[in-house]
Amino acid sequence: MAAAWSSKHLLRAVEPLQNALAPLMESEYSILHKLLDAKGVSKAQDAPLRVRRTEGGPSTGAMHLGASSGYGNASDAGWSNSAMQYMPAGMAAGLGAGPGMAPGIALPPGASAGLGMLARARHRALDAMNQLRQVLSQPAVGIPGLMPGAPVVPMPPASAALAQALQEQQQLMAAELQAQYPSAAGSAMAMPAMDYSPAAIGQLVNLVRERSADWKQKAETKSEKATIEVVALMFQSILSEDRLPPSIRVWFARLQVPVLRVALAEPQFFSDLNHPARKLIDRMGSCVMGFDASSINGNALETEIRRVVQVIEQYPETGQKVFALVLREFEEFLTRHFAQNRSTAKITSVAQQVEQKETLAIQYTIELRNMLTDMPVREEVRDFLFKSWADVLAMATVRYGAKDARAMRLKQAASELVWSASAKPLRQERARVIQGLPTLLQTLREGLELVSVTGDAQSAAIKVLTDTLAQAFMSKTAAIPAERIEAMAKRLAELEKYISEDGKLDDMPLSSESIELMLGVDAGDLNVIPNTDSPVEPVMLEWAQSLESGRWFTLDHNGARVQVQYVWHSRRKHLHLFASLDGHCYLLQAQRMATYLQAGLLAVHDAEALTVRATRDALQKIQANPERLV
């Protein structure tokens, strides 16, 4: 049946169908097993565990892991907000299937380098999670509730011996920390001089392996043993990640027990990329990945990660709640950290003022148009107010404050100009205009100087206005009633109460020079990359708006490649700031940043989340030795 539906509409229909059919299919699956048992088909004849490698082997497209099977759905996989945590939800819904790729990840014709990177990242993430779901959902393992649409089954408490072993391990780690570093015990701020040598890291990896072997001996069910094994393999991968500073790996190692507790109680840890425990590890890892170890040891970021780990250790029975709490706190820390950083604090303040000024200029223009809609105002005056004076009012508000006497005087000048340029049939009105004209013109000149309109440009603008005022003396048209002028003046004085929040800054002219002229600050350490007319895919704009601070990128600008960290975006996300290790900053407008992402000129330093890579590494080991799960 043909219908004018896109793949996005199809996905909307598929998801509720999956959720409705899952319980039915599960019951039928159980009936089928009973039938096979009745026919004498032994469970020992079930196919052994098999995991396909993502690289160097056949695509999992042959395994029907796409949207239509329930494995490729973005929301089921927790993709929309996590996965690589670089991809917007619209991207996941907007890509169709193609030859040789899993359904839902083919690229549209002429896809850009950035779009291709997104699709590949999504494919790898979904591939890993789908394989892990299959492995852990098989009868040989028996962890329920992992498949898309399957009901969430409450897990029984961990075996008594296993629970006791985990509690003892947590207490032992706390006692060791207190014995070795008394000043650090109970304090999230003290930073002990811990051993971060390669030998110490190697011992940590071995310790993870030894602990898991001991815990598996105490586990009573196959699902517990499989959970212990997968978590251990994931942490071995994380602790072996050379791009993580050793000091961070030491603290990540302490999360093995809390994460294992969560995984035992909440199997969704293995199937949901949005699980708070996964997101926290990925978020912290993305902020330090590739850092020079000497630059991070003992700094504020390491201190915060240490605090996060200690808070989690203090609340072992709260499940994912404590992970969600410290994740929010970590995000708040990043916002404060980058805002207070000496190399970026001044520039972020300047950039915020730039956006505020440009947004106000647009909003003031809209409000002035509304006020003058049905007034008999000459076109020259309208053009001046809309194109020049709205900019002046915005600059005055940013520089002086909305209620400052200087800003209020400039607002009053707008209503005086409208009245002065209207018809003056009465002698008294003409005398009043002549008397106030020098002051009005001086105020207009001061306002234009505020936005760097000087010299011949200023003289030309003032001449147009004086010619218009002269014509008003001879005009026979109706005068603007005094009460209308008074109402306009009052509304201008309270302008900030009426403006909306929908200002668009796509056409904002921006450069280092314009910032210096606009705000009177030195922009020597700032490289401004303004918008261009280059077309950009809507999904890339969405991706640009969804980036999280702290992530590392490689920026290719004017032939020079530099490693930069995404440190700040303005309130309305029209401006985005990146900082390099040498303190140089790059300010990009939203459209330009999207075009750089689209062209691959702004590339994610590590396009795969830490826990996704750890999942793939664990799957490869399970493929080589499936028996290790049990």
N, C-alpha and C positions, 0 to 999 in steps of 0.2 A: 504494500500500500504506500503510495507516494504522498508525502506531506511536506509543506514548506517549513520544516523544522531544522534547526541547526543542531550540532552535537551537544551544545549547551542545554538545549531543551530536552534532548534525549536523556542526558545525565540526570536531570531533575526528575524524570519519570522513573528511571531505573532504581534510584536509591530507595524510594518508598516501597517499590516492588520487592527489592532485596530484603528489606526489613520485614515485610509481611510473609515472604516465602521461607525465610530462614528457619523459624520454628517447625514448619511443616517438613522441610527437607531433613532437619535433624531427627525428627521422629521416624521418617521413612528410612533414614540411614540406620537407626537402631533396629527397625523391623528387618532390614536386609541382613544385618549381622546375625540376628536370631535365626533367620532362614538358612544362612550359610552354616551356622552351628548345627542346625537340625539335619542338614544334608551331609554333615561330617567333614566340612571344610575347616581345618584347624587354623587357629589364629597364628600359629607358627609359620603358616604359609603366606602370611601378609608380606608385601614387598618390604625389603629393608629400607632403612632411612637413606635417602639420597638427596644431596643438595647440589645444585648446579652452580658453578662458579660464575660470577658476573663478568669477569674478564677472561679472555682467551678461550671461551667456550660458547656453545650455542646460546642464543638469546632466550630469555624466559618468555618471550612472546609465544613460543610453542607450548608453554604450560598453561595458557589461557589465564594469565594474571592481569588482565585488563579490567576496564570499568565494567564490562558486561558480566564478568565473572564475580564481581564483588570485591576483587583485590585491588583494583586500580582506582577506586573511588577516592577522591581527595579527602572528603570529610571523614570517611571510615578510617583512612590511614593516618588521620591527624595531620594531613599535609598542609592545610590552608594556612596555619600559623607557625608551623615548625619545619619539619623535614630538613631542608638545608637552611631554613629560616631566612632565605633570601628571595623566596618565590611567592608572589601574591596569589590569592585564591583564584582570581580570574585566569591566571596562566594554566592552572591545573584543569579547569573546566574547558578551556578554549583550544586545547591541542587534541587533534584527532589521531587515529591510528594510521600506521604506514607500514610498508614492507620491511620485515626484519626487525621490527621494534614492537615492544609490548603495546597493546591497544591503549590509546590515550596519550601517546608521547611522540607521535610523528610531527615533523615540522611543516609549517605551511610553506608554499613555494617562495623562494627568495628569502628564506628566514635569515636573520642577521646572526653574527657571531655570538652576541649576548643572548639572543633567544635560544640558540643551539645549546649554549652552556647551561641555561636554565632547564631545558628539556632533558639533557643528559643527567644533570644533578637529580632531577625528579625521578628519572628512570632508575638510577642507582639506588636511591632511597627506598622507593616502593619495591624494587626487586629484593633488596635485603630484608625488608620487613615482611614481605609476602612469603619468602622462603622460611623465615623464622616462625611465622604463624603455622605453616604447614608442618614443620618439624615438630613443634611443641604440641600440635593438636592431634597428632597421630595416636592411635590406641596404645602404641608402645610407650608413650609418654603420658598422655592423658590429661593435659592441662585444658580445662574447659573455658569457653567464652572468648576465645581469641579470634574466631572467624567473623567476618563482617556480617552484621545482622543478628548474630547469635546473642541470646540473652546473657547478661552478666550474672554469673553464678557466684554467690558468696563462697569464699574459700574457707575451709576448716582451719582452725589454729594449727600452727606448726607443731610437729612432733615434739613431745616434752623434752626429749634429750637434745634435739636440735635447738629448741628455744633456749634451753639452759646454756648450751655451748655458745650461742650468739651473745647472750647476756654476759657470760663470763669473759668473752673476748672483748666486749665493749668496756667492761670494768678494767680489764688488764691494760688496754690501750690508754685509758685515762690515768691509771696508776703509773705507767711507764712515763707518760708525759710529765706528770707531777714530780716524779723522782729525778728525771733528767733535767727538767727546766722548771724549778719551783716558782719562779717569777711569772711563768706563763700560765700556770694552772688557774683556771677560773677567770682568766682575763683574756678578752678577745683582742686587746690592744698590744700587750707585750709580745715582742717578736724574738723568740729564742734563736740562738745560733745553732741551727740544726745541721746535720750532716747531709749535704746534697751531692756528694761525690758519685761518680758512675758506679762504684762498688756498692754504695748504699742503695742506689736505685735498683741495681741488680738483685740485692737481697730482698727488697720490697716485692719485686716480681716473683721471686721464689716463695716468699712468705704467702702471697696470695694463692699460689698453687697448693702449698702445704695446708693452709687453712681449709680450702675447699675440699681437699681429700679427707681431712679429718671430719668435716661437717657432713660429708656424704655418708660416712660410716654411721653417723648418728641419725640420719634421715630414715624415715620408715616407708615413704612412698616414692614411686618412680618420678612423680611430678616434682617432688621436693629435690630429688637428686639432679633432675634435669635443670631445675631453676638454679641450684647452686653452681652447676657446671657452666651454664651460659653466662651468669653474672661474673664468675671467676675469669672466664675467657675474655669477656669484655674489658674487665679491669686490667688483665695482663696486657691487652692491646693498648689501653690508655696509658698505662705506666711505661710502655715501651715506645711511646710516641716522642721521638727526639725533638720535635718542634715545640713541645711543651717545656718550659723551663723546669729544671729539676726541682726547684723549691715548690712549684705548683704541683708536680707529680707526687711529692711527699704528702701533701695535704689531700689530694685526690684519693690516694691509697686508703685514707681513713674513712672514705665514704663507702667502702665495700660492704661493711656490715649494715649500715643504714639502708643502702640500696637493696641488699639482699632481703632484709626484713620487708621492705615495700614490695619487692617482686614476689615474695612468697604469699603475701596477703592480697596483692593486686596484680594478677597476671597481665592486666592491660599495659603494664610497663613494657612488655615485649611486643605489643601490637599498636600502641598509640604513640606516635612521635610527639604528641603534645603533652605527654605525661610530665608533670612538674619535675620529677627527678631527672628525666632525660634533658628537659629544657634547661635546667640549672647547670648541668655539667656542660652541655653544648655552649651555653651562653658564656660561662666563665672561660671555657677553653678557647672560644673564638676571640676573646679579648687579649689573650696572652700568646696565642699561636704564633710562632716565629719570632718571639721576643728574644733579644739578647739577654742571656741569663744574668749578666752583670748589671743590666739596667733595671731589672725587676726585683732582684733580691732585696727585701727589706722595704720596698716602696709601698705606697698606699694601696695599690691593687692587691699585692700579696697579703697585706694585713687584712684587707676586706675578705679575701677568699678564706683566709684562716679563720676569721670570725664566723663566716657562713658555716664552715665545717664544724666548728665547735658548737654552734647553736643547734645544728642537726643532731650532733652526738648527745646533746643534753635532753632531747625529746624523742627517744627511740620508739615510743608507742603511738605516735601521732600519725604515722603513715605519710601519705603524700602532702598532708596539710603543712607540715613544717617546711617541706621543699618549696611549696607554693609561696609561703610567707617569706622565706629568705630570698627567693627569686625576685619578688617585688622589691625587697630591701636592696638587693644587688643592683637592680635597675635604677632605683633612686640614688644609690651611691654613685653610679656611673654618671648620672646627670649632674650631680654636685661636683664630682671629681673633674670632669672636663670643663665645667663652668668656672671652677676655681683655679684651673691650671694657668700658671703665669704666662705661658706662651700663647694660649688661646683665649684667655678671659677677656682681654681688651678687644680682640677681633670679634668674638661672639657678641659682645655688647654693641660694637659698631654695626655688625650685620643685622642685629635685631632692630636697631634704630633705622637702618635702611629700609627693612621690610615695613616697619611701622609707618615710616614717612610715606612710602609709596602706596601702602594700603589706604592710609588716611587721605592722600591726594585723590585717589579714585573715589573713595566714599564721599568726600567733600564735593567732588564734581557732580556725583549723582544727586546729592542733596541740594546743591545750588540749582541744578536743572529742575528739580521738583519745585523749588521755591519760585522760579522765574517762568514756570510753564505758561501761565495766563497773564503775565505782566507785559505791558507794551514797552519792552526794553530793546534798545537798538542792538543790531547784530554785532557791531564792533565791541560793545560792552559785554555781551554774552560770551564772545570768543575770548576776551581778556579774562573774564572771571573763570570760565571753564578750563582754559588751557594754561593760564599763568597763575591766577590768584588762588585757585584751589591748591596748587603746589606750594605757594607761599604759606597758606594757612596750615598745611600739613607740616611743613618744616618748622614753623613757629611752635606748633604743638609739641613736636618731638624735642626741639632744642630748649624751649622755655617752659613748657607745660601748658595745658589747655586753659587754665585760669590765670596765667601770668598776665600782668597789665600790658606787656608788649604784644602778646598774642591776642588779647581782647581788643586792643587798638586796631590791629590789622583786620579783625573780623568786622569791627564797626566801619572801617573804611569801605568794605564791600557794599554795605547798605547805603552809605553816603554817596558812593559812586553811582549806584543805580538811581538814587533820587536826583542827583545832580545832572545826570544824562537824560532825564525825562523832560517833557515839555514844561516850560515855565511861562505861563500866560500872565502871571502877576508880577508887578514891579518888585514887591517885597521879596518874592522867592528868588528873582534874579539877583537882587542885592545880597541875599544870603549866600548864594552860590559863589559870587565874586569874592565875598569876604572870606569864605572857608576854603577857596580853591588852593591857595599856596600851601596850607597845612595838609590838605588832601593829597596834593601832588607829591609833597615831601614824604608822606606816609607810604604812598605807592612806590616811590623810588627806594625807600628803605626795605620794603617788602621784596622788591625785585632783586636787590642786592643780597638778600638772605638766601636766594636760590641761584646766586652767581649770574644774574642777568645784569650786566654792567655795560658801560661804554655806549657804542652805537646801537646795540640791540635794545638797551634800556631807553635811549632817547627816541628810537623809532616807536616803541610801544607807548611811551608817554605822549608822543605827538599824535598818534591815532586817537588817544583818549581826549586830548585837548581839542582836537578838531571836532570830535563828536559832541563835546560839551558846548562848543560854539554853535553847532547846528541846533542844539536843543533850545537855545535862546530864540531861534527863529521859527521853531516848530509850531504847527497849529494843531498837532494831535492832542489827544486827551492826556492829561497829567495823571501820574500814579497817585492815588489817594494817600494821604499821610498815614492813615491807620495801616495800610499795607506795608509801607516802609517801616513803621514801628514794629509790626509783627515779624518782618524779615530780620530786623536788627535783633529782636529778642531771640528768634530761633537760631540765628548765627551765634549768639552768645552762649547758647546751650547746645551747640551743634553735636557734641559727642553723645548726647542722649538719643539722637535720632538716627545716627549712621548705622548701617547694617554690617554684618561680618562676612559678606560675600565678595569682597574685593578680589580682583584677579590681577596678578602681576606678570602675566606672560610677556607683556611688551615693555617691561621696565628696562630702561637703558642703564647699564651698569658697567663700571670699570673702576680700577684703582684710583684714577684721576677724579672721576665723578664722586667717589666716596670722600676723597680728601676735600673737594670743593663743597660737597654737601654738608659734611659734618665737621670740617675743620680738624681732622685727625690725620696722623701719618700712617699711610697704608704700605709702608716699605716692605714689611714681611708678609704681605698679602698678595696673592696672585688671583685676580678675579677672572673667572671664565664665564662670560655672559651667554644669554640665549642666542640662538641663531634661527634661521628659517628652515633648518633641516627637518624633514619629516621624522616622526617618531611613533612607534607603535603604542597604542593606549596601554597595553599590558606592561610595557617598559616604564611608562609614567607611574603606573600603579606599583611596580616593583621599586622604583626610586623612592616613592612615598613610604614604603614599608620597611626600609632599611633600619636596622637598630644600631644605636651608637656603640662604639667600641670595636667594631669589626675592622679588619685589615683588608686593604685593597692594593692593587698595583695600578697606578695612574700613568698613562702614556699621554703626555701633553707636549705638543710641539717637538716631538722626537725624543724627549727625555722621559725615561721610565723611573718612577720613584715609588717607594712603599709608603702608603699613607693610611692613617686611621680615621675612620668616620667618627667625629667627635661631637657634632652639634647640628641641629636643624632649627630653623626659626619656627615661631609658634604656628604659623600657617603652612609650614613646610615649603615655602617658596625659595628659601635659601638654604644651602647645605655646605657645611665646613669640614674639610679634611686637613689633617696635620701630619707632617712628615717627622721623622725622628730628629731632624736638625732644627725643628721649631718653625719651619716655613709652613704657611697655611695656604690652602686653595679654597676659594669660595665659588661654588657653582650654583647657578640658578636651576630650578627643577627641570625645565625642558632640556637644558644642556646636559645635565647629569644623566637624564634618561637616554639621550643620544649617545653619550659616552658608554653607558652600559650596553646599549644596543649594538654599538660597533665593536665592543670588546676593548675599548680604550680605558675603561674603568672596570677592572676584573677582580672578582673576589679572590683574596689571597689564598683561601682554602675553601673550595666550593662544596665540601662535604662536612657535615656536622660530625663532631667527635664521636658521639655514640653510634651514629650510622656506620662510620668506619669500623668501630669496635665490633658492631654486629656482623659486618661482612667478614672480618677476621675470625670471629668466633665460628661462623658458618663454614668457613674453609677448613678449620680444624675438625669440626664435626663431620664434614664430608670425608676427610681422610681417615677418621676414626669414629664411626657412629656409636660404637659401644661405650664411649666415654660418657654419654648422657646417662646411662644407667649403671 
